[in-house]
């Protein structure tokens, strides 16, 4: 077997591979900042990549949201995949 055969992709190998989940902490799924560095209000929460569902994320991270609301007084959610105000409510 030569080097070219070793590097050649195999569909069998790909078909037999299994998908594995990855573990991320809630803080790795979002980025928390403020609009202006000298001001804490409002805190801005946004995903670093597209595709994070705000409703699902918020349901799993209610304590984090409540903590920021109590501490800073307001949250601006940016760049989440929402198509209407109804989805946010």
ZAMARGU-4260 file (C-alpha; in steps of 0.2 Angstrom, whole numbers, plus 5000, padded with zeros to 4 digits):
<rodrens>
0) 5000/5000/5000 | 5007/5017/4995 | 5005/5034/5003 | 4992/5039/4990 | 4981/5025/4995
5) 4982/5029/5014 | 4977/5047/5011 | 4962/5042/5000 | 4945/5045/5008 | 4935/5030/5011
10) 4916/5031/5010 | 4915/5016/5021 | 4924/5024/5035 | 4913/5039/5034 | 4897/5029/5033
15) 4903/5019/5048 | 4908/5033/5059 | 4896/5039/5073 | 4891/5056/5077 | 4897/5062/5094
20) 4890/5076/5104 | 4901/5090/5111 | 4899/5097/5128 | 4899/5116/5130 | 4895/5126/5145
25) 4881/5139/5144 | 4894/5153/5144 | 4903/5145/5129 | 4886/5146/5119 | 4884/5165/5121
30) 4895/5181/5123 | 4890/5193/5137 | 4896/5211/5135 | 4889/5229/5137 | 4885/5241/5123
35) 4897/5254/5130 | 4913/5249/5141 | 4909/5262/5154 | 4891/5257/5156 | 4884/5241/5163
40) 4867/5244/5156 | 4861/5235/5146 | 4870/5219/5146 | 4871/5212/5128 | 4869/5193/5126
45) 4873/5186/5109 | 4878/5169/5102 | 4896/5169/5094 | 4889/5158/5080 | 4872/5157/5070
50) 4859/5145/5075 | 4857/5146/5093 | 4839/5145/5098 | 4835/5159/5111 | 4820/5151/5118
55) 4829/5134/5121 | 4844/5143/5128 | 4834/5154/5139 | 4824/5140/5146 | 4840/5131/5151
60) 4849/5147/5158 | 4835/5155/5167 | 4846/5158/5183 | 4859/5167/5173 | 4846/5178/5165
65) 4838/5182/5181 | 4855/5186/5189 | 4860/5199/5175 | 4843/5207/5176 | 4845/5209/5195
70) 4863/5215/5194 | 4862/5226/5178 | 4843/5230/5176 | 4841/5225/5158 | 4847/5213/5144
75) 4848/5216/5126 | 4847/5199/5116 | 4856/5201/5099 | 4858/5190/5084 | 4847/5175/5089
80) 4837/5167/5076 | 4820/5175/5079 | 4808/5179/5065 | 4795/5188/5075 | 4791/5197/5092
85) 4779/5182/5095 | 4793/5170/5095 | 4802/5181/5108 | 4787/5181/5120
</rodrens>
